[in-house]
Amino acid sequence: MNTVKRAFFIACCCFAFNSISAQVGINTILPMSTLDVNGNLSVKVVNLNGSAVATPIDDGIYISLNPLANDQVFNLPNPTTYPGRTYILRNVNNTHTAALTTSAGLLFPKGSTTGSAIIYMYENNNRTIFVMSDGFNWTYFN
Protein backbone atom coordinates (compact mmCIF):
# COMPACT_ATOMS: atom_id res chain seq x y z
CA MET A 1 0.00 0.00 0.00
CA ASN A 2 2.87 2.37 0.76
CA THR A 3 4.19 1.81 -2.78
CA VAL A 4 0.84 2.88 -4.28
CA LYS A 5 0.73 6.00 -2.08
CA ARG A 6 4.32 6.85 -2.96
CA ALA A 7 3.67 6.41 -6.71
CA PHE A 8 0.54 8.59 -6.44
CA PHE A 9 2.52 11.28 -4.56
CA ILE A 10 5.29 11.27 -7.19
CA ALA A 11 2.73 11.48 -10.00
CA CYS A 12 1.03 14.45 -8.29
CA CYS A 13 4.37 16.22 -7.84
CA CYS A 14 5.26 15.71 -11.50
CA PHE A 15 1.85 17.01 -12.58
CA ALA A 16 2.18 20.07 -10.30
CA PHE A 17 5.67 20.83 -11.65
CA ASN A 18 4.48 20.58 -15.25
CA SER A 19 1.53 22.88 -14.60
CA ILE A 20 3.75 25.48 -12.92
CA SER A 21 6.06 25.61 -15.93
CA ALA A 22 3.28 25.21 -18.51
CA GLN A 23 2.77 27.47 -21.49
CA VAL A 24 -0.65 28.86 -22.36
CA GLY A 25 -1.75 29.36 -25.92
CA ILE A 26 -4.76 31.35 -27.07
CA ASN A 27 -5.84 30.37 -30.56
CA THR A 28 -2.64 28.34 -31.02
CA ILE A 29 -1.96 24.62 -30.59
CA LEU A 30 1.75 24.84 -29.72
CA PRO A 31 2.46 27.93 -27.58
CA MET A 32 6.08 29.06 -27.86
CA SER A 33 6.03 31.43 -24.82
CA THR A 34 4.52 31.49 -21.37
CA LEU A 35 1.59 33.31 -22.96
CA ASP A 36 1.26 32.97 -26.73
CA VAL A 37 -1.64 34.89 -28.30
CA ASN A 38 -2.51 34.31 -31.94
CA GLY A 39 -5.03 37.08 -32.51
CA ASN A 40 -5.94 40.55 -31.31
CA LEU A 41 -5.34 41.87 -27.83
CA SER A 42 -7.54 44.37 -26.02
CA VAL A 43 -6.45 46.27 -22.92
CA LYS A 44 -8.37 48.31 -20.37
CA VAL A 45 -8.87 51.94 -21.41
CA VAL A 46 -9.25 54.63 -18.74
CA ASN A 47 -9.98 58.36 -19.08
CA LEU A 48 -8.54 60.63 -16.38
CA ASN A 49 -9.43 64.31 -15.95
CA GLY A 50 -6.95 66.61 -14.26
CA SER A 51 -7.75 68.30 -10.96
CA ALA A 52 -6.25 70.77 -8.49
CA VAL A 53 -4.33 67.93 -6.80
CA ALA A 54 -2.17 65.28 -8.47
CA THR A 55 -4.35 62.68 -10.19
CA PRO A 56 -3.13 59.14 -9.44
CA ILE A 57 -2.62 56.70 -12.30
CA ASP A 58 -3.50 53.32 -10.84
CA ASP A 59 -5.79 51.51 -13.24
CA GLY A 60 -5.88 50.58 -16.90
CA ILE A 61 -3.25 50.17 -19.59
CA TYR A 62 -4.19 52.78 -22.20
CA ILE A 63 -4.88 56.00 -20.33
CA SER A 64 -6.22 59.20 -21.85
CA LEU A 65 -5.03 62.17 -19.77
CA ASN A 66 -7.18 65.28 -19.98
CA PRO A 67 -5.58 68.23 -18.16
CA LEU A 68 -8.20 70.93 -17.61
CA ALA A 69 -5.50 73.60 -17.06
CA ASN A 70 -1.82 73.82 -17.97
CA ASP A 71 0.66 71.63 -16.09
CA GLN A 72 -1.93 69.58 -14.22
CA VAL A 73 -0.11 66.69 -12.56
CA PHE A 74 -0.77 63.00 -13.22
CA ASN A 75 1.16 60.73 -10.84
CA LEU A 76 2.46 57.25 -11.65
CA PRO A 77 2.56 54.74 -8.78
CA ASN A 78 5.72 53.68 -6.98
CA PRO A 79 7.78 51.63 -9.48
CA THR A 80 9.19 49.41 -6.72
CA THR A 81 5.67 48.26 -5.87
CA TYR A 82 4.86 47.36 -9.49
CA PRO A 83 7.98 46.07 -11.32
CA GLY A 84 7.20 45.37 -14.96
CA ARG A 85 3.98 47.39 -14.98
CA THR A 86 3.36 49.24 -18.23
CA TYR A 87 1.10 52.09 -19.29
CA ILE A 88 0.37 53.85 -22.55
CA LEU A 89 -0.39 57.49 -21.73
CA ARG A 90 -1.82 60.09 -24.11
CA ASN A 91 -2.56 63.76 -23.47
CA VAL A 92 -5.88 64.13 -25.29
CA ASN A 93 -6.22 67.85 -24.60
CA ASN A 94 -5.19 70.05 -27.53
CA THR A 95 -4.56 73.20 -25.46
CA HIS A 96 -3.23 72.14 -22.03
CA THR A 97 0.00 70.48 -20.96
CA ALA A 98 -0.07 67.39 -18.74
CA ALA A 99 2.72 67.02 -16.18
CA LEU A 100 3.72 63.42 -15.42
CA THR A 101 5.39 62.55 -12.11
CA THR A 102 5.99 59.44 -10.02
CA SER A 103 5.53 58.83 -6.31
CA ALA A 104 9.07 57.33 -6.11
CA GLY A 105 12.09 57.00 -8.36
CA LEU A 106 12.59 58.99 -11.55
CA LEU A 107 11.43 59.06 -15.16
CA PHE A 108 14.13 58.06 -17.64
CA PRO A 109 13.88 58.55 -21.39
CA LYS A 110 14.75 55.42 -23.37
CA GLY A 111 18.49 55.08 -23.85
CA SER A 112 19.43 57.72 -21.25
CA THR A 113 21.04 57.53 -17.82
CA THR A 114 19.67 60.94 -16.83
CA GLY A 115 16.27 60.85 -15.15
CA SER A 116 13.90 63.60 -14.08
CA ALA A 117 11.16 63.96 -11.50
CA ILE A 118 8.67 65.38 -14.02
CA ILE A 119 8.05 65.32 -17.74
CA TYR A 120 5.61 67.43 -19.72
CA MET A 121 3.25 66.07 -22.32
CA TYR A 122 2.00 68.47 -24.99
CA GLU A 123 1.57 68.80 -28.75
CA ASN A 124 4.69 67.63 -30.62
CA ASN A 125 6.50 66.70 -27.38
CA ASN A 126 5.67 63.46 -25.57
CA ARG A 127 2.04 63.65 -26.68
CA THR A 128 1.81 59.86 -26.35
CA ILE A 129 4.29 57.89 -24.25
CA PHE A 130 4.75 54.31 -23.16
CA VAL A 131 6.13 53.87 -19.60
CA MET A 132 7.48 50.73 -17.96
CA SER A 133 8.66 50.12 -14.41
CA ASP A 134 12.04 48.43 -13.98
CA GLY A 135 11.36 47.97 -10.25
CA PHE A 136 13.21 51.17 -9.29
CA ASN A 137 12.27 53.85 -11.84
CA TRP A 138 10.07 54.40 -14.89
CA THR A 139 11.47 54.29 -18.42
CA TYR A 140 9.50 56.11 -21.09
CA PHE A 141 9.39 55.84 -24.86
CA ASN A 142 7.63 58.27 -27.20
VEXDREN-2710 file (C-alpha; in Angstrom, 1 decimal):
% VEXDREN-2710
k/r/px/py/pz
1/MET/0.0/0.0/0.0
2/ASN/2.9/2.4/0.8
3/THR/4.2/1.8/-2.8
4/VAL/0.8/2.9/-4.3
5/LYS/0.7/6.0/-2.1
6/ARG/4.3/6.9/-3.0
7/ALA/3.7/6.4/-6.7
8/PHE/0.5/8.6/-6.4
9/PHE/2.5/11.3/-4.6
10/ILE/5.3/11.3/-7.2
11/ALA/2.7/11.5/-10.0
12/CYS/1.0/14.4/-8.3
13/CYS/4.4/16.2/-7.8
14/CYS/5.3/15.7/-11.5
15/PHE/1.8/17.0/-12.6
16/ALA/2.2/20.1/-10.3
17/PHE/5.7/20.8/-11.7
18/ASN/4.5/20.6/-15.2
19/SER/1.5/22.9/-14.6
20/ILE/3.8/25.5/-12.9
21/SER/6.1/25.6/-15.9
22/ALA/3.3/25.2/-18.5
23/GLN/2.8/27.5/-21.5
24/VAL/-0.6/28.9/-22.4
25/GLY/-1.7/29.4/-25.9
26/ILE/-4.8/31.4/-27.1
27/ASN/-5.8/30.4/-30.6
28/THR/-2.6/28.3/-31.0
29/ILE/-2.0/24.6/-30.6
30/LEU/1.8/24.8/-29.7
31/PRO/2.5/27.9/-27.6
32/MET/6.1/29.1/-27.9
33/SER/6.0/31.4/-24.8
34/THR/4.5/31.5/-21.4
35/LEU/1.6/33.3/-23.0
36/ASP/1.3/33.0/-26.7
37/VAL/-1.6/34.9/-28.3
38/ASN/-2.5/34.3/-31.9
39/GLY/-5.0/37.1/-32.5
40/ASN/-5.9/40.6/-31.3
41/LEU/-5.3/41.9/-27.8
42/SER/-7.5/44.4/-26.0
43/VAL/-6.5/46.3/-22.9
44/LYS/-8.4/48.3/-20.4
45/VAL/-8.9/51.9/-21.4
46/VAL/-9.2/54.6/-18.7
47/ASN/-10.0/58.4/-19.1
48/LEU/-8.5/60.6/-16.4
49/ASN/-9.4/64.3/-16.0
50/GLY/-6.9/66.6/-14.3
51/SER/-7.7/68.3/-11.0
52/ALA/-6.3/70.8/-8.5
53/VAL/-4.3/67.9/-6.8
54/ALA/-2.2/65.3/-8.5
55/THR/-4.3/62.7/-10.2
56/PRO/-3.1/59.1/-9.4
57/ILE/-2.6/56.7/-12.3
58/ASP/-3.5/53.3/-10.8
59/ASP/-5.8/51.5/-13.2
60/GLY/-5.9/50.6/-16.9
61/ILE/-3.3/50.2/-19.6
62/TYR/-4.2/52.8/-22.2
63/ILE/-4.9/56.0/-20.3
64/SER/-6.2/59.2/-21.9
65/LEU/-5.0/62.2/-19.8
66/ASN/-7.2/65.3/-20.0
67/PRO/-5.6/68.2/-18.2
68/LEU/-8.2/70.9/-17.6
69/ALA/-5.5/73.6/-17.1
70/ASN/-1.8/73.8/-18.0
71/ASP/0.7/71.6/-16.1
72/GLN/-1.9/69.6/-14.2
73/VAL/-0.1/66.7/-12.6
74/PHE/-0.8/63.0/-13.2
75/ASN/1.2/60.7/-10.8
76/LEU/2.5/57.3/-11.7
77/PRO/2.6/54.7/-8.8
78/ASN/5.7/53.7/-7.0
79/PRO/7.8/51.6/-9.5
80/THR/9.2/49.4/-6.7
81/THR/5.7/48.3/-5.9
82/TYR/4.9/47.4/-9.5
83/PRO/8.0/46.1/-11.3
84/GLY/7.2/45.4/-15.0
85/ARG/4.0/47.4/-15.0
86/THR/3.4/49.2/-18.2
87/TYR/1.1/52.1/-19.3
88/ILE/0.4/53.9/-22.6
89/LEU/-0.4/57.5/-21.7
90/ARG/-1.8/60.1/-24.1
91/ASN/-2.6/63.8/-23.5
92/VAL/-5.9/64.1/-25.3
93/ASN/-6.2/67.9/-24.6
94/ASN/-5.2/70.1/-27.5
95/THR/-4.6/73.2/-25.5
96/HIS/-3.2/72.1/-22.0
97/THR/0.0/70.5/-21.0
98/ALA/-0.1/67.4/-18.7
99/ALA/2.7/67.0/-16.2
100/LEU/3.7/63.4/-15.4
101/THR/5.4/62.6/-12.1
102/THR/6.0/59.4/-10.0
103/SER/5.5/58.8/-6.3
104/ALA/9.1/57.3/-6.1
105/GLY/12.1/57.0/-8.4
106/LEU/12.6/59.0/-11.5
107/LEU/11.4/59.1/-15.2
108/PHE/14.1/58.1/-17.6
109/PRO/13.9/58.6/-21.4
110/LYS/14.8/55.4/-23.4
111/GLY/18.5/55.1/-23.8
112/SER/19.4/57.7/-21.3
113/THR/21.0/57.5/-17.8
114/THR/19.7/60.9/-16.8
115/GLY/16.3/60.9/-15.2
116/SER/13.9/63.6/-14.1
117/ALA/11.2/64.0/-11.5
118/ILE/8.7/65.4/-14.0
119/ILE/8.0/65.3/-17.7
120/TYR/5.6/67.4/-19.7
121/MET/3.2/66.1/-22.3
122/TYR/2.0/68.5/-25.0
123/GLU/1.6/68.8/-28.7
124/ASN/4.7/67.6/-30.6
125/ASN/6.5/66.7/-27.4
126/ASN/5.7/63.5/-25.6
127/ARG/2.0/63.7/-26.7
128/THR/1.8/59.9/-26.4
129/ILE/4.3/57.9/-24.3
130/PHE/4.8/54.3/-23.2
131/VAL/6.1/53.9/-19.6
132/MET/7.5/50.7/-18.0
133/SER/8.7/50.1/-14.4
134/ASP/12.0/48.4/-14.0
135/GLY/11.4/48.0/-10.3
136/PHE/13.2/51.2/-9.3
137/ASN/12.3/53.9/-11.8
138/TRP/10.1/54.4/-14.9
139/THR/11.5/54.3/-18.4
140/TYR/9.5/56.1/-21.1
141/PHE/9.4/55.8/-24.9
142/ASN/7.6/58.3/-27.2
END
